[in-house]
Amino acid sequence: MAGVGVAFLRAVESLDSNDQRDTASGWADRGSDGSAGPAERVRRPDRSSAEERESISRGLEAGASLRSIAVSIGRSASTVSREVARNGGRAKYRAVAAEQRAQEQARRPKPSAL
């Protein structure tokens, strides 16, 4: 019984001395102060991607209709229309600015409405 405890202590000491962390227990995700840190951002599949926004921007520059842009990226026309409207309209839509705005809007915590 005492041998098992010694082996365990040696294993812990080797982990500490090599500064390795156990990925199975989640310690690999912890910072040096033990905090979890921010979670990795994962975009929902129903949200426009940066590539889709770039396609919208190029389509608008080429003078394409919103419906033809929507067909080319595999989205509904109303989705493309809302995306363009919320980001400055046909004349001012820029993919980079739209992507930055989307990232800002997705951040947590949200400001209180009251």
C-alpha positions in Angstrom: 0.0 0.0 0.0 2.8 2.4 0.9 4.5 1.6 -2.5 1.5 2.9 -4.4 1.6 6.2 -2.6 5.3 6.7 -3.3 4.8 5.9 -7.0 2.0 8.5 -7.1 4.1 11.1 -5.4 6.9 10.5 -7.9 4.6 10.8 -10.8 3.2 14.1 -9.5 6.7 15.4 -8.8 7.8 14.6 -12.4 4.8 16.4 -13.8 5.5 19.5 -11.6 9.2 19.4 -12.5 8.6 19.2 -16.2 5.7 21.7 -16.0 3.6 19.3 -18.0 -0.1 19.3 -17.4 -2.6 16.5 -17.6 -4.8 17.2 -20.7 -7.4 14.6 -19.6 -8.2 16.5 -16.4 -8.4 19.8 -18.2 -5.4 21.3 -16.5 -3.7 21.9 -19.9 -6.4 24.6 -20.5 -5.5 26.5 -17.4 -3.4 29.6 -17.2 -0.4 29.9 -14.8 -2.7 31.5 -12.3 -5.2 28.6 -12.5 -7.8 30.6 -14.4 -9.7 29.0 -17.3 -9.3 32.1 -19.6 -11.7 33.0 -22.4 -13.4 30.2 -24.3 -12.5 29.8 -28.0 -15.1 31.5 -30.2 -17.1 29.1 -32.4 -19.3 30.6 -35.1 -22.7 29.1 -35.4 -23.3 27.5 -38.9 -26.3 29.7 -39.5 -24.3 32.9 -39.2 -22.5 34.4 -42.2 -18.8 33.6 -42.5 -16.1 36.0 -43.5 -15.9 34.3 -46.9 -19.6 34.8 -47.4 -19.3 38.5 -46.4 -16.5 38.9 -48.9 -18.6 37.3 -51.6 -21.4 39.7 -50.8 -19.1 42.7 -51.0 -17.6 41.6 -54.3 -21.1 41.0 -55.7 -22.3 44.4 -54.7 -19.2 46.0 -56.2 -20.0 44.1 -59.5 -23.5 45.4 -59.4 -25.2 42.0 -58.9 -28.6 41.7 -57.4 -29.0 40.6 -53.8 -30.9 37.5 -55.1 -28.1 36.5 -57.4 -25.5 37.0 -54.6 -27.7 34.8 -52.3 -27.9 32.0 -54.9 -24.1 32.1 -55.4 -23.3 31.7 -51.6 -26.2 29.3 -50.9 -28.2 31.6 -48.6 -31.7 33.0 -48.9 -32.2 36.5 -50.4 -33.6 37.8 -47.2 -30.5 36.8 -45.2 -28.3 38.6 -47.7 -30.6 41.6 -47.6 -30.6 41.8 -43.8 -26.8 41.4 -43.8 -26.3 44.3 -46.3 -28.9 46.5 -44.5 -27.4 46.1 -41.1 -23.9 47.0 -42.4 -24.5 50.2 -44.3 -26.5 49.3 -47.3 -25.5 48.7 -50.9 -23.3 51.8 -51.1 -21.4 51.4 -47.9 -21.2 47.6 -47.3 -17.6 46.4 -46.6 -16.9 42.8 -45.7 -14.1 43.6 -43.2 -16.3 46.1 -41.3 -19.2 43.7 -41.3 -17.1 40.9 -39.9 -15.7 43.2 -37.2 -19.2 44.4 -36.2 -20.4 40.7 -36.1 -17.6 39.8 -33.8 -18.2 42.8 -31.5 -22.0 42.0 -31.4 -21.2 38.3 -30.4 -19.0 39.3 -27.4 -20.1 38.5 -23.9 -21.3 39.8 -21.5 -23.9 41.9 -23.3 -24.6 45.4 -22.0 -27.7 45.7 -19.9 -30.8 47.0 -21.7 -32.1 48.7 -18.5 
